[in-house]
C-alpha cells in the first residue's frame, strides 16, 4: 500500500490530490487547491504555495509524489511564472525526502481516459469514476488526482 500525492503546479491555483494504491485498487484520500492573490508580490505567492503544500504533506504523509512534465507556453512570462511555481512544488516534496516522478501530459490523459488527446472534462469525468464517484474541489485538484492515478499505474517502472 502506498499513498501518492499528485501535484498540478500553477501560480494562480496549485492543485493537489492524494490517493492510496494497493495492488490495482485506488482509494481517494483528499484533494484541494492553493489559490494565490495576483496582487501580491511573486515571492509571497510562492511562499503561500510552499507553506500550504508543506501542511498537506505533514497532514497526509504521502509516500511518493508525482507531477506533470512542463510544457512551454507561447507566452514567455507565463512559462516563467509556471516554472517558478513548479520549482516550489518540487521543493516541497524534496523538503520531506519524498520521491517525485514526472509524466508527460499525454501520458496522464492516456492513463486516466485511455486517449492521449483527451479533453480536460473527460479527464475529470474519469477521475470521478476511477476514485468512486468523488467530487474534486476544482479542475486543478482533479488534474492533480489524474497525475496521482497515472503514477499509481506506472510507479513500479519509475522506482529508483
N, C-alpha and C positions, 0 to 999 in steps of 0.2 A: 504494500500500500504506500502510495506517495502523494503528497499534497503539492499541487502545482499552481504557481502564480503566473497568470498571463498578464502581459503589460502592453498597453497601447498608448505610447507617449504622444503628447501634444502640449504645446504651451498654453493653449486655451482650456483644454479639458483632457487630462490624462486618465485613461480608463484602466481599471484593474479587475481581475476576476480570479477566483480560486476554486479549483476543483480537486477532488480526490480520485485517483485512479487505482483500482485494484483489479489486476488481470485485465479483462476487457470491459469492466464496469466503471462508468464515470458517475461521480456524485457531485452535485453542486454544493459548494460551501458558502460562498459570498461573492458579491461584486459591488463595484462602485466607481465613482469618478472623482477627480480632483480638479475643480474649476479654479482658474486664477483670474484676477481682475486685470483687464488690459490697461487700466490706468496706472497700475503700479509699475515701478522700475523692474527691469528684467530680473535682477538679482533677487528681488523679493518674490517674484513669481516662481522662480526656480527653487527658492528656499521652501515655498509653500508645497511644491510638488515633493521635494525631498523629505520634508518632515512628515507629510501625510503618508507617503509610502513606507517610511520607517515605522510609523504607527501601525499600518496594515501588516507589515512583516512581523512586528512584535506581537500583534494580536493573534494572527492566524498561523504563524510559524511554518511557512511553506518550506518544503524540502528542495524544490527546484523552481526555476523561473524560466519564462520564455518571452520573446519579443519578436516583432516583425522586423525583417530587414528594412533598412531605409531605402526609399526611392527618392530620386532627385526631382524636386518640383521645378516648374518652369520659372518660378519667381525665386531668385537667389536669397532674398531677405526671408522669405517663408522657409526655405530649406535650412537656412542658418538657425532660425528660431527652433525648428523641429529638431535639429541636431543638438542644440543646447538642452532641450527638454529630454531628449533621448539619452544624452550623457548623464544627466541627473538620475534618470530612471535606472540606467545601468549601474551607476554608483550606489544607489540604494540597495540593489541586490548584492553588489560586491562588498558593501559595508558589513553585511551579515554572512559573508562567505557562502552565498547561495549560487550554485552553478547556473549559468544563463545560456540558453540555446536560442539561436536566431532562425527564422523561417521566412522564405520569400512569400510575398502577398498571395501569389497564385497557388502556392502550396497550402496556405491556410484555407483558402477558398475550396480547393480540391479536397482537403481533409474533412471539412465540415459539410460541404454541399455535394461534392463529387465532381464539380466542374471548376476549372481554374479561372474562368472568366465570370463567375457568379456575381450577381448584384449584392449590394450591402443588405438589402431587405431579405434576400434569400439566405444569406449567412445568418442573419438574426433569427429567421424562422427556424433554421436547422439547429441553432444553438438552443433555442427553447425546447425543441423536440428531443435532442440528444441528452439534455440535462433534466428531463422530467417536467416539461411544461412550465418552466420558470419564467419570470418576468424581469429581464435585466433592467437596471436603473436607467440606462440610455444607450445610444449607439456605441459610445466609447467603451462602456463596460461589456457590451455584447461582443465587440471586436476582441477585447481582452480575453473573454471566455473562449472565443473561437481559437485564439492563439494558444491558450492552455490546452484545449482539446487537441489541437494539432500536435503539441508537444507530447501529450499522452499517447498518441498514435505512433510517433517517431522516436520517442525518447531512448529506447534501447540502442538504436543505431547512432545516437548522438552522445552517448555516455563517454566520458573521457577516461 
